[in-house]
Amino acid sequence: MPFTAAPLLPAGTLSRSAQPVLATGDGLLLRPWRAEDAPAVHAVFQDPLMHQWHIRSADSVEEVAGWIEEWRQSWAAERTAQWAVADEDTDRVVGRVALRTIELGEGSAEVAYWTAPDARGRGVAARALTALTRWAFEEIGFHRLELMHATANEPSCRVATKTGYTLEGTKRSAALHQDGWHDMHLHARVHEDTAA
């Protein structure tokens, strides 16, 4: 049975070319993950704050190496796209930003991010998310990007607001974390929104 609307973004929109390196213009690079990033990611996931807001834990550098291989392969599958956020001068990993739940036909995805403990408070997440959002809308042609975070995660809410993601509502009891069910704020931007 045919669809009544053509897909906004055809299959191959992402995978037909290599995953790009994106510059924030202020000292950060969004680059594809590398195998040698595993120790840095493992160290980030030892932080108690990561355990509070993320559902994954990392027991070993080898386990994280497997994640990174999955992240690297996900570009070709066009279901997720993961970037390391690195200091432009030192190449040190200071965070991660991603498009998840990519639906090319609808031109939609969910954005996600985290920041390394020693890089927090410097606007890393907001700077990286701004660069990713600009690329997704202007270079690729996505129509809608969503962002969800636990309602109790006030720093994440500040990142969403600072980068122009409008709060659309609360999804009640929508995510299971180690301490139980969390209500989640749903923020979004659409292509027509004014740039942050």
Backbone torsions as a table, in degrees:
resi	resn	phi	psi	omega
1	MET	NA	126.1	-177.6
2	PRO	-72.8	153.6	174.2
3	PHE	-83.0	156.0	-178.8
4	THR	-86.0	-12.5	177.4
5	ALA	-131.3	142.0	178.6
6	ALA	-71.1	150.4	176.5
7	PRO	-58.9	138.1	178.5
8	LEU	-66.0	-45.4	179.5
9	LEU	-123.8	120.8	-177.7
10	PRO	-73.9	158.6	172.8
11	ALA	-55.1	139.6	-177.9
12	GLY	95.7	-6.0	-179.6
13	THR	-54.7	-41.7	179.0
14	LEU	-91.5	-49.0	-168.1
15	SER	-73.0	-13.8	-178.8
16	ARG	-70.3	-11.8	176.7
17	SER	-136.3	166.5	179.9
18	ALA	-68.4	149.7	176.6
19	GLN	-60.4	128.6	-174.2
20	PRO	-81.4	160.9	167.0
21	VAL	-95.7	129.2	-177.8
22	LEU	-116.2	130.2	178.0
23	ALA	-97.3	139.8	175.8
24	THR	-79.7	-19.1	-177.2
25	GLY	86.5	0.6	-179.2
26	ASP	-139.9	35.2	171.4
27	GLY	106.1	0.8	178.7
28	LEU	-120.0	149.5	172.8
29	LEU	-122.9	137.2	168.6
30	LEU	-97.6	117.0	-176.5
31	ARG	-133.5	158.5	175.3
32	PRO	-60.3	149.5	178.9
33	TRP	-68.3	149.7	177.2
34	ARG	-123.6	154.0	179.8
35	ALA	-55.8	-36.8	-177.2
36	GLU	-72.1	-3.3	176.2
37	ASP	-81.5	-9.3	-173.6
38	ALA	-55.9	-46.6	179.5
39	PRO	-60.2	-37.9	179.4
40	ALA	-66.0	-42.3	179.1
41	VAL	-66.8	-42.3	177.6
42	HIS	-57.6	-43.9	179.5
43	ALA	-61.9	-42.1	178.3
44	VAL	-59.5	-41.0	-175.9
45	PHE	-77.8	3.6	171.1
46	GLN	-89.8	-9.4	-178.8
47	ASP	-72.5	127.3	-179.9
48	PRO	-56.6	-31.5	179.4
49	LEU	-65.3	-34.3	175.8
50	MET	-64.2	-38.5	179.1
51	HIS	-66.8	-28.6	-179.1
52	GLN	-70.8	-39.4	-172.0
53	TRP	-109.4	-8.8	-178.5
54	HIS	-121.0	147.3	-174.7
55	ILE	-90.0	-6.8	179.4
56	ARG	-99.9	149.9	169.6
57	SER	-126.4	160.4	-178.0
58	ALA	-123.0	113.4	-178.4
59	ASP	-85.3	-21.5	-176.7
60	SER	-156.9	159.9	174.9
61	VAL	-62.9	-35.3	179.3
62	GLU	-63.3	-38.9	177.2
63	GLU	-62.5	-45.1	179.7
64	VAL	-64.4	-35.8	176.4
65	ALA	-58.1	-36.5	175.6
66	GLY	-66.1	-40.1	176.0
67	TRP	-59.6	-46.3	-176.5
68	ILE	-62.3	-38.8	176.9
69	GLU	-63.4	-40.9	175.3
70	GLU	-61.3	-45.4	179.8
71	TRP	-60.3	-40.4	-179.6
72	ARG	-66.0	-38.9	-178.6
73	GLN	-77.2	-21.3	-174.9
74	SER	-64.9	-25.3	178.5
75	TRP	-58.4	-46.9	-178.0
76	ALA	-65.0	-31.8	-179.3
77	ALA	-79.3	-16.6	177.6
78	GLU	59.8	30.2	174.8
79	ARG	-103.3	-32.7	174.1
80	THR	-142.6	158.8	175.8
81	ALA	-141.2	117.8	-172.6
82	GLN	-116.3	135.2	176.8
83	TRP	-124.1	141.6	164.8
84	ALA	-79.7	137.5	172.0
85	VAL	-98.7	117.8	-173.4
86	ALA	-124.4	148.6	172.2
87	ASP	-64.7	128.8	-174.6
88	GLU	-62.8	-32.9	-176.9
89	ASP	-84.0	-38.7	-173.1
90	THR	-106.1	-15.0	-175.1
91	ASP	67.0	13.5	178.2
92	ARG	-71.9	132.4	179.0
93	VAL	-70.0	123.2	179.0
94	VAL	-118.1	-1.9	179.6
95	GLY	176.9	-171.9	178.6
96	ARG	-145.7	144.6	174.4
97	VAL	-139.2	147.6	-173.5
98	ALA	-152.2	156.8	163.1
99	LEU	-105.6	124.5	178.0
100	ARG	-119.6	166.5	176.7
101	THR	48.9	48.1	-178.6
102	ILE	-70.3	128.5	173.7
103	GLU	-122.5	92.1	-175.3
104	LEU	-61.3	-41.4	-177.9
105	GLY	-57.7	-36.3	178.9
106	GLU	-94.2	-6.9	-179.2
107	GLY	65.2	39.4	-176.0
108	SER	-130.6	157.9	176.6
109	ALA	-163.0	165.9	173.5
110	GLU	-108.1	135.6	176.6
111	VAL	-94.4	151.5	178.4
112	ALA	-147.9	156.6	-177.9
113	TYR	-161.5	158.9	165.3
114	TRP	-149.2	161.7	-179.7
115	THR	-126.9	139.6	176.3
116	ALA	-62.8	144.2	-176.3
117	PRO	-52.6	-41.6	-176.2
118	ASP	-79.2	-1.4	178.0
119	ALA	-110.3	0.1	-178.2
120	ARG	-69.8	152.6	178.8
121	GLY	84.6	6.5	-178.9
122	ARG	-116.6	11.8	177.7
123	GLY	75.7	18.5	-176.9
124	VAL	-59.5	-50.0	-177.2
125	ALA	-61.9	-45.0	-178.9
126	ALA	-65.2	-42.3	-179.8
127	ARG	-64.6	-43.9	179.9
128	ALA	-67.3	-42.9	-179.4
129	LEU	-65.3	-37.8	177.1
130	THR	-60.9	-45.0	179.5
131	ALA	-64.2	-43.5	179.9
132	LEU	-64.5	-43.4	-179.3
133	THR	-62.2	-45.5	179.3
134	ARG	-59.0	-46.0	179.3
135	TRP	-62.4	-46.0	-176.7
136	ALA	-62.0	-40.8	-179.7
137	PHE	-80.3	-49.2	-170.2
138	GLU	-84.2	-36.5	-177.3
139	GLU	-91.0	-38.8	-174.6
140	ILE	-97.8	-38.2	179.1
141	GLY	99.7	22.5	173.8
142	PHE	-58.4	151.6	178.9
143	HIS	-98.2	-39.4	-173.7
144	ARG	-142.4	133.9	173.7
145	LEU	-122.6	131.0	179.2
146	GLU	-109.1	154.5	179.3
147	LEU	-139.7	126.4	177.8
148	MET	-123.8	143.4	175.1
149	HIS	-151.1	156.3	175.8
150	ALA	-59.7	139.3	-178.2
151	THR	-60.4	-26.6	179.3
152	ALA	-79.7	-9.6	-177.9
153	ASN	-87.7	79.7	-176.1
154	GLU	-63.2	-38.6	176.8
155	PRO	-59.8	-38.2	179.0
156	SER	-67.7	-35.6	177.4
157	CYS	-64.4	-38.8	178.0
158	ARG	-64.3	-39.6	177.1
159	VAL	-61.0	-46.5	-179.3
160	ALA	-59.1	-47.4	-178.0
161	THR	-66.0	-44.4	-178.6
162	LYS	-61.4	-31.4	-177.1
163	THR	-96.0	11.7	172.9
164	GLY	85.2	14.6	177.4
165	TYR	-87.1	112.4	-175.9
166	THR	-73.7	134.8	174.8
167	LEU	-71.9	120.1	-178.6
168	GLU	-102.3	-19.8	179.8
169	GLY	161.9	-174.3	-179.8
170	THR	-119.6	127.5	174.0
171	LYS	-93.7	110.9	-174.4
172	ARG	-72.5	135.0	173.9
173	SER	47.2	51.4	-168.5
174	ALA	-102.4	-13.2	-177.9
175	ALA	-139.9	131.0	179.8
176	LEU	-93.5	117.1	176.7
177	HIS	-110.5	178.8	-177.4
178	GLN	-61.8	-25.3	-179.0
179	ASP	-100.1	11.2	176.9
180	GLY	118.8	-165.9	-176.6
181	TRP	-79.2	137.3	178.5
182	HIS	-115.2	138.7	165.3
183	ASP	-72.0	145.2	-175.9
184	MET	-123.9	132.4	170.0
185	HIS	-76.8	138.0	173.4
186	LEU	-109.9	116.5	173.6
187	HIS	-111.5	159.3	176.2
188	ALA	-157.2	156.7	167.9
189	ARG	-129.3	145.4	172.7
190	VAL	-117.1	161.2	-172.4
191	HIS	-53.2	-35.2	-175.0
192	GLU	-78.5	-10.5	-179.3
193	ASP	-63.2	149.2	175.3
194	THR	-64.0	138.2	-179.7
195	ALA	-60.3	142.1	179.5
196	ALA	-72.4	NA	NA
